Amino acid sequence: MKRKKFCCLIFVGVLLACSKEKSAATQPTQVAVADAMDVPPPPSEPTSPPAFDSSRAMQYVKEIVAFGPRPIGSANHKKVENYILSHLKGAIVEQDAFEVSAPEGKFPVHNIIAKFPGTRDGIIVIASHYDTNWPLRDTAYVGANDGASSSALLLEIANQLRGKKRDGYSVWLLWDDAEESMKLPWYDPESLYGVRHIAQKWQDDGTIKKIKAFLLEDMIGDADLNIERETNSTPWLEDLILQAATQVGYQSHFFGRTTDVEDDHMPFIKRGVPSADLIDLDYGYNNVFWHSTQDTVDKLSPKSLAIVGTVTLETVRLLDQKIAHVGADALVRPSQPRASGATRAHGTAWPPATGH
């Protein structure tokens, strides 16, 4: 993840007063049928919060971190890749392997996808990157929160999905590779290699048309957890995440701040896929732990993993319910450029010329 802009809460009143005037310039035009997404799903019987073993997820974090720094092309990176694969036995696993050529050299990139079929025609993707920064390869930087926490979260979600019949959309877990920039500070052209590749691949083969939602997990282990409302994300999907958090009693950890972040969800946003970035980009005072050797396990909490894991699974349940109720044709697709102030990945222009 990279650049951001915080919108301080003190300005909320001003922003609300100006929202009508600014909305035409700063938000994508939405088709009228998209208003149907505001219709609540039909009432359902109260359910218990989804199961999520936070102790086991935290153990996964510790085991990933124990490999040490894991920049692309390193022996440790390969060990973590094999570690993830070893915990996906019994799942349908696909590997998307390719090579990137950067000024720093040629590097193998390996995306990992675990597929859990559902009874409905459609896919919900939950994603995390698993590499650490190339520029910090010779330091003690292990990315406990940035990469390890979210990768561990996906492994525990896999445990909850494995061997169970899903009465809903298929869920695909994506560990995307080569996310971190090859330069610091962040340099767009040399970042997000894995997720850009898989987004283009799924566009080319038609898979992207089946994706109902893309949920990105990033930096979600901070003991002082506050998930941002991320302004590049799809608004109705962010609202659904807050609904899920409220239903399981974790709403106080969500959307107390608003920020603009370029992250792994951007290649999907730019292809019209409803996407949301679950990220806490305030890691330590003034974000001091981010991309530093202080990003260590002692800064994390199993409770934070439980909060995000439970809310993610509850969001999946609501997506099954909500999209089935509204109909897939009501999904919002961007039809005009975003505000000029929004950061962009790889200079891709709006709107995407995909017809999706």
N, C-alpha and C positions, 0 to 999 in steps of 0.2 A: 504494500500500500504506500501512498505517498502524499502529495500535497493536499492541504485542507484549508478551509476557511471557517472559523467559528463565528456563528451569529449569536452574540451574547443575548441572554434572556432579557436584559434591561431594555433592549430595543424591540421587544415583541410587540408592544403597543403601537409603535411607529410602523412596524412591518405590516401589522394587521390593517392599519389605516390606509396603507398604500397598496394593499394586495390587489384590489380590483384594478387599479391603474396599471400595475406592473405585470399582471398575469398574462396579458396577451403577448408581452415581449419576452417573458422568461420561461414560459411553460409550453410544451408541445401541444398543438391542437389535438383534441380528442374527439373521436366520432361520437355521435349522440347516443348510440346504443351503449356506450361505455358507462353511462349513468346507471345502468343496471347493476354495475358492480357495487353500488351503494346500497342495494337491496340486501337486507340481512338474509342469511340462509334460513330455511325452515327450522322451527324449533326442534331440538333433539333432546333426548334423555340426558340428564347430567352424567358426566363421565369423570372418572378419576384422572389425575394428571398422568401423562405418559410415563412409563418406566424409563429410568435412566440411572445407571450405576456410576456415580461420580467418583467413587473411590477407585474403581477400575480404570476410568478415564484418566484420573490423575496418575495412576501407575503407568499408563501408556505415555503420558507426558514425560515422566522421569526416565523411562526407558529410551525414548527418542532422544532426549537431551544427553543421555549418557554416551551416545555415539560421538558427541562433540560437534564442532562446526560442520555443516553439510552443504557447502556451495556446490553448484552444478559441476559435474566432471570429477568430483573427488571420491575417494574410496568411502568416506563416511556417508556421502550422499547415496551411493549404491547400497550401503548397509541399511540405511533407513528405507530405501525403496523395497528391499527384500523383506524388511521387518513388516512394512505395511501389507505386502502381498501374503506374508505368512499368517496374518490375522484375518484373511479374507477367504479362508477355505470354506467351501460350501456355498459360496456366492458365485454368480456369473461375473467373471472378471475379464476386462478388456484392457489392453495396453496400447497406448498411442505413442509410438516412438519415432523420433525424427532428430535431425541435427541442425544446430544453428551455427552460423558463421558470424562472429562478432569481432571487433578490433582486437579483443583479448585472445581470440583463438576460436577453434571449432569445439562445440560442446554437444554431447548427447543429451536429449531431453526426453523424459518419460512421464507422460500423463497416465494415471491409473484410474480406471472406472469400474466400480462395483455396481452391478445391476440387480435390483430386487423387483421382479415383475408384479404388476397389479392387474386387476380385473377390468380396468378401463383403459381406453386408448389415449394415452398421454403420459408425459414424463415430468416429474419434479426433480430438479437437479440441486444437490447440496454440495458445496465446493469448499476446498481449502488448499492453500499452497503448502508445500512441505520442505522447500529449500531455504537456505540462509544466504545472506549477502556475500557475493563474490568479493567485493572490496574489503570485507572484514575477515577473509578466509584465514589470515595468519594471526588472528587474535583469538581470545577465549570466548568469542561471541557464539552462543548456542541457540538463540532465538526460542527461549522457553515459551514466551507468550506469542511471539510473532512467528507462527508456523507450527510449532510443536503442539500448542494447546488446541488449535483448531483441527490439526491432523488427528490428534487423539480423540477429539470430540466425534469426528466422523467414524473412527474405529468403534467407538461405543454405540453410535447410532446403527452401525452395521450389526452389532450384537443384538440390538433390539429388533432389527428387521429380519435377520437370518432365520430361515425355517418357518416363517409365519406367512399365511396367505393374506395378501393385501387386498382389501375390498376398497380399492381406490386406484389412483394413478400409480404407474411404476415410479420407483424412487431410484435415481442414479446418484451414487456418491462419487465425486470427482476430486482426486488429489492432483491438482495441477502443478506443474514443474516450471522452473526457471521464471518464477514470478518476480523475484527481487531484481532490482536494477543492477547492471554491471558497473555502474558508477554511482558515487555519492557526492553531492546530493543527487536525488532521483533524476534519471535521464530517460525520458519516455521511449525513444527508439530502441533502447536496450533493456527492455523490461516486459513482463507479461507474455513472454514467448509461448509458454505452454497453453495458456487459456486462449490466446489469440489463434493459435493453431487449431485447437479443438473446436472453437466457435466457427472458424472457417470450414473445417471439415464437416461439421454438422449442418452448416448451411448448404454446402455442396451436395451432401447426400440426402437432404430433406429432413433430417432428424430435428433440426431447429424448429420446424413448424409444429412439432409435437410437444415442445417444451411449454408447459403451463406456467412454470415459475422457476427462477434461478435464485437460490438462497446461498449467499456467500458468508462464510464464517472466517473472521480474522481478528486476532488479538482479543480473544474472548475469555481469557483465563485470569485477568487482573483481579486481585482480591478486592479492590475498590472498583466494582463493576458498574459502569454507566454506558450502556449502548447508545450510540449517537442516532439521531434522526438524520439520515444521509440524503442530501438533496438531489443527488443524481439518481437515486433509487426510484422505483415506481411508487407513486404515492399510495394507491389503494393496497399495494402489497405491504408497505410499511404500516399502514393502518391495521391490516390483518394481523401482522406480527404483534402490534400493541394489544389488539383484541385477545390474541392467544396469551400474551403475558398477563393480561388482566384476569383471564379465566383461571389461570393457575397460580395467581397471587404474587406475581413477580413484576408488576407494572412499574414499581418504583425504581427499577434498574434500567428502564427503557425511556429514551427520547427526552431526557432532561436537557440535552444540548442539541443544537443543530449544526451540521458541518457538511462541507463539500469534500468528498474524497474520491480520487481516482484509484480504482482497485480492480480486482479480477472480474468484477461484474460488468465493467464497461464494454468489452467486446460483445456481450449479450444485450446490454442496453441499446447499443448502436445497431443491433439487428432486430430490434423491436420486441425482445423477449422481456416480459415482466420480471424485474430483478430487484433484489434488495441486498444491501451490505450490512451484516450484523458485525459492527466493529466498535471497540472502545479505544479511541485514539487520543487518550489522555492518560498515559501510562507513567505514573510517577509525577512529581511536581513539575509542571511545565513540560510534561512528556519526556523527562530526562532519561528514562530507561529504554526508550525506543531506539532501535538500531545501536545499542551499546552493549558492552560486556556485562552491564547490570541487568540485562534481561535474563533472569535466572528463575529457577523453580520456586525459590522462597518468596517471590513476589506474587505467586498465584494462589488460588484457592479452589478446592474441590467444589465448594458451594457455587462459585461462579460457573464452573463447568456444568453443574446440575441445572442452574438457572437457564443458561443458553441452550443446553441440550433438551431440556423439557419444553421450553418455549418453541424451539425448532420443530420438535415432533408434534406439538400441539398445532403449530402453524400448518404442518403437512395435513393434519386431520381436518383443519378448517378449509384448506384448499380443496381437498377431496369433496367436502360438503358444499362449499361456496361455488366453486366453478361448475360442479354438476348442477347446482340449482339455477345459476345464471345462464349457463351455456358458454361454450368456448368462444363463440363468435363475439361475445361481449368484451373480450379482453382488449385492453387499451393498447394501441400501437402508436408510437410517435409519428407525427406527420409534418412537423416543422422543426427547425433548429432550436436547440436550447439557447439559453442566454449566453451572450458572448463571454461572460465572466466565468462560466463553468470550464473547468479544466478538461482536456481531451486526451485520450490515449492514442498515440501513434498518428495523430493528425487526421483521423477518419472524419469525413464530413457528414453532417446530417442533411437530409434523412438518408438512411441506408438504402442503397439501390437493390434491395433483395426481393421486393414484392411480398415480404412476409408481414 
